[in-house]
Amino acid sequence: MTPAARVQAAIELLDDIATGTPAERALTSWARRSRFAGSKDRAAVRDHVFQALRCWRSYACLGGAATGRGLMLGALRDQGLNPAEIFTGQGHAPNPLNLDEVKAGAAPVADADRLDLPDWQLPLFHAALGPEAEGTALALRTRAPVVLRVNARLSTVPQAIEELDKSGVQVEPVEGGGHGLIVIEGARRVMQTQPYQTGLVEVQDGSSQAAMEALDLPPGAKVLDYCAGGGGKILALAARAEGHWFAHDAEPARMADLTPRAQRAGVQIAQLSGDQLAAHGPFDLVLCDAPCSGSGTWRRAPDAKWRLTPERLDELCAIQAEILDRAQALVAPGGRLAYATCSLFRPENEAQSDGFVARHHDWHETDRRRWSVSAVGDGFYLSTFSR
């Protein structure tokens, strides 16, 4: 595919996404019916689409319309490129710009346009982040880093760096120590490398890694990941110490990849249904990485920013409170309950922690931390409680 053909493909995909099709589904369907597109073409089209989703409102301003053509026109103008060199109509290129499109477009002025946020989310950002709100919103307009976690059971940081380099993946240690590696070159090759396939490294965001390192984890502890999903956090905990590891999810299909991941990592994690939780408990640590808006991860899933509604946020907050109320009954005497989200918003974070303590007077909060959107990690929140 030519660069212009890639832009045309992105235009068509963005129009499809604008009708309500999730971005990943739209891209998968396009790839299946576009056998002519090589791996580099698919990667380039994906990059076009995801960057336009991150910058939907500002690109629409620059391009003069919130359509696929308008967004890609805005993207080219944002990069200082001449759209006429792409919009030629030759081969599979987009049709030439008409006079209205040539004249249309202006730099974004309104805050929601500049920061690429829905209007209703602006107060949430300011309430949660204060003077950091604008910088965080702007950071969400950029591509997220690829960060790996070295499995301390099987390797050291220097060993993992050496093995990845042999596989054509260049990394650097995340500042501050720990087991994080930020990928500098070869990110798309990580999962094909020997270090990944043999469990020496896992893909895990830097903030998520830091949060798991912050949890108190005595040797031999019984640990339950109550909202396990793919299992990244229980795997990170299991790499730190010997213990007994359990995972549960309200939708068990989300844990489909956990067994092979655990086998690669050299740990055993028992997956429990809801009916099995009480019989295997109580647990020394129960982690609730609750369903949330994912606002701290919108660099990675930018269409979620535009799909979120106030009603859905309220629904998520109700689910989070219910999860905490159920999970606390599974904690052993002297144990800890941990609540985590990848959200930036106070209603999902501090308000949930305060609400839990208000509802359960025998519990108190022992720690509360936030991680900002950064060069090595997503936005993340962690709160821990004890009786």
N, C-alpha and C positions, 0 to 999 in steps of 0.2 A: 504494500500500500504506500502511496505517496503521502507526504505530510498533509496535503490538502484533502486527500481521501480520508485520512484519519480524523480530520476536523469535521468532515461531512458525517462520518459515522457517529461522532460525539453529538452532533446536532440532532440526529435522529433519536439517539438514546435519551438525550435530555428532554426532548418532546415527549417521549414515552414515559419517562419518570415523572414529568409534570402532570400526567393524567392519573398518577397514583401508583404506578408500578414501582416496587422497591428497587433500588439501584442495583443490588447484587443480582436479583432475578433478571432485570433488563439486560445486564452485561452477560450473564450466563446464556440467555436465550440468543443474544446477538452472536456470541462466539460459536454456538452450535450451528447456526445457520450461515456462518461466514467462514467456511473451511479454508477459504483463500487467505485468511488473515494469519500470519505467523505469530510466534510468541512475542516478538518485539512490537508488532502491530497491536496485539491485544493489550500489551502493557501500556503503550502510548495512548490508545483510546481510553483505557481505564483512567490514566492520569488526567487526561483532558476532562473527563466526566466528573471525577471526584473533585478536581480543583474548581470546576464551575459550580458544583454543589456547595463547596466551602464558601464560595464568594458570590452566591446567587444574586443578592441584591445589588452589590457594588458593580458586578459585571452587567447586570440588567441596566443600571444607570449608564454605564459607559457604552453599552451596545444599543441603547434606546428601546429595548424590549425584553421581557422575561420569557422569551422563546428560545429554542435551541440556537437559532441563528443569532439572536440578540446576545445571548450569553457568550457564545464563542467569538462573536465580534468584539464584545467587551473584554474577553480574555486576551485577545490579540492586542487591543489598544492598551490594556493594562501592562503588557509586556513590552510596549513600545514598538510593536511590529506593524508593518503596513498590511492591513486586511486585504487590499486589492491583489496582493501577491498570492493569497490563498483562495479568495473568492473569485475564481476565474471562470468557473463553469466548464472547464476543460477536463475530459476524462471523468473521474468520479469526484471532482472538486465541487464545493458549494457554488451555486449560481452566483453570478456577479452581483455586487451591491447595487440596489436601485438608488435613485437620488435621495429619497427619504432616509434610507439607511446611512448614506454618506453624511447627511446633515445631522442625523439624530445622535444622541448620546452626549452626556456631560458627566463630569466628576461627581461622585456622591457627596451630598452635603448633610442630609439628615443623619442623626446618630445611628439609627437602625440600618440605614443604607451603608454608611461608612464601616460599621462594625459587623455587617452581615448577620443581623439577628432579626427575628420576628419582633414587632413592636412590643408585644405583651411581655417578652422576656427581658427587656431592658431593665425594668425595676428589680427583677430577680437577680440579675448580675450585679447591680449596684448595691443591693441589700446584702448580698453574700460576700462581695469582694471589695467593696469600698473603692479606694484609690487604685486598686489593681484590676478593676472591672474592665476598663477599656483595653489595657494591655493583654488581658486574658482573652477577650473577644477577638482581638487582632491575632493572637497566637493560634486561635482555632481556625484561622483562615489559611494556615500553612500546613504542610505535610507533616505527619507524625513521624518520630524516629522509630527505627526498628531496634529493639533492645532484647538481648538474650540474657538468660540466667544460667550461670555455670552450676551444674549439679555437684555440690560439694561431696556427695557420696562417692562420686566416680572420677572427679577431676579437680584440678586446681585452676585458678584463673590463668596463670602463665601457660599451663599445658593446653588449656582450651584455646587460647589465642594462637598458639603454635599450630594446633591441629586444624583450626579454621583457616589459617593462612595457607596451609597445604591444599585446602579445598577451594581456594580462590576467594575466600571471604575475609575481608580486613575489618578488624574491630579494635576498639580502644576501651580500657576499663572506665566504668562510670566513676566520676569523681566522688570521693568520700568513702572509698573502700566497698565492701560488700562483694557480691558475686555477679554484678551486672556488667555487661559488655554492650556498648553501642556500636552498631554496624556502620562502618564508613563506606564500604564498597562491597557489592555482591549480595545485597539483601534478598534478591529474588532467588538466589541459589541456596539459601540457608537450609531449607528442608530436604535438599538433595545431598547434603554433605554427610560424611561419615560421623562427625561429632554429634550432629542432630539425630541421626538414625540410630546411634548407639547410646543415646541418652546423656551424653556429656553436657549438652546444652539444651535449653528449652526457650522458646519465644515467650517472653513475659515483660510487660511494661515496667519501666523503672520505678514508678510510684507504687505499683502493686507489689513489687519486690520489697521496697522499703517498708511498706505497711506490714507485710508478713514478718520481716525481720524485727519489727517493733513489738510483736506479740510475745508475751512471756510464755516459754515453752519448756517446762521441766522434763528431764529425761524420763521415758516410760509413760508419758501422759497418754490418756485416751482423748483423741481429738475428733470432733465431728465437723465437717463442712456441710452446713445445713442447706445451702443453696449452691451446690457444687458446680453446676454447669459442666464445662469441659475439664474442670479439675485443676486448673493452673495454680490455685492458691493452696490447696491441700498438698500438691506436689512440692511447692516451695517450702511448706512447713515440714514435710516429711524428709526433705533434704538436710534439715538442720539438726535432727536428733533422732535417736531411737524412740519409737513409740508405737501406739496402736491407732490406725488411721481408718476413718469411716467417712463416707460421702453419701449425701442424700440430695435429691432434687424433686420438686413437685412435678416436674416433667422429666421422667427418667430418660427419655430419648436424648436429652441434652448431655447425658453422661456417656454417650455411645463411644467416644474416643478415649475415655478415661482408662479403661483396662489396658489398651496397647501403650498408652503414654506411661502408665505406672510400670509396666513391664520394661520399657526402655530405661526408665529412671531407676530400676532396681528396688522398688518398694511394693508392698502389698496394701491395697486400699479396698476395704469391703464396702460395697454399695448396698445401701439399706433402703427399703421401701418405707413409707410412712408407718405401716403396721409393725415394722421391726425396730423402730427407734427406741421405744421404751425398754424393750427386752435387752438391747445392747448398751443402754445407758446405765447410770448417768455418766457424763463426760467431763473431763477436766477443763476442756476448752470447747466451746461451741461457737463457730464462726458463722455469721449471717452476712454474706456478701449479697445484699438484697437486690432484687430487680429495681431499676431506677431509670431516670431519664437518660443516663449515660452522657450527660452534658459535658463531663470532663474528657470524654473520648470522641468528641464530634469531629476531630481531625480525621479519625479513622472511619467513622460512619456519618458523614456529613448530612445525608438525607434525613437522618433522625432528628436533626435540628428543626427541620421544616415540617416534619410529621407530628411533632409533639404539640399537644393542645393543652389549655388549662384544665380541661376535664380529665385528660389522661394523666396529667401530673397529680391531680387530686386522687385519682384511682390508685396510682402508684404509692402515694403516701399512705393510703389506707392499707394496702398490701404490706408495706414495710412494717407498720405498727402491728399488724396481725402476726407477721413472722416473728418479731421480737417477743410478743406475748406467748407464742407457742414454744419458741426455742428456750426461753428461760427455764421452763420446767425440766429440761433435759440436762441442766448443769449440775454437777456434783457439788456437795458442800465444799467450800473453799476454792471452787473452780472459777472460771472466768467466762463471761459472755462477750463476744466481740461483734460489733456492727460496722459494716463497711459499705460504701457505695463509690461508684465512679462518677458521682454527681458533684456539681458546683453549688447547688441550690440549698439554702437554709432549710426550707420545708422538708427536704429529704435527709438532711444531715443534723445540724444542731437541734432543730425543732423535734426531730424524731428521738434524739437522745434525751432531751428534756422531757418529752412526753412519756417516754418509757419509765423514767425515774418517778415521774408524777403519778403514774398508774400503779407502780410497784414500789411501795415504800420500803420494802426490805432490801432493795437494790440501791447501789450508789455508783456513780461514774468514777472510774479510776484514772482514765486518760482520754484525751481528745486531741486529734491531730488532723491537719489538712496538708495536702501536697498540691502545689500549684501546677498548672500546665507549664511545661518547661521543655528544654532541649532534650531531656532524657526521660520524661514521664508525662502521663496524663494527669488531669485533676482527680484527686482521690480524697476520701474522708474515712477516718477510723475512730471509733469510740469503744472503750472497753468498760465493763461493769463487773462488780462482785457483790455478793450478798453481805 
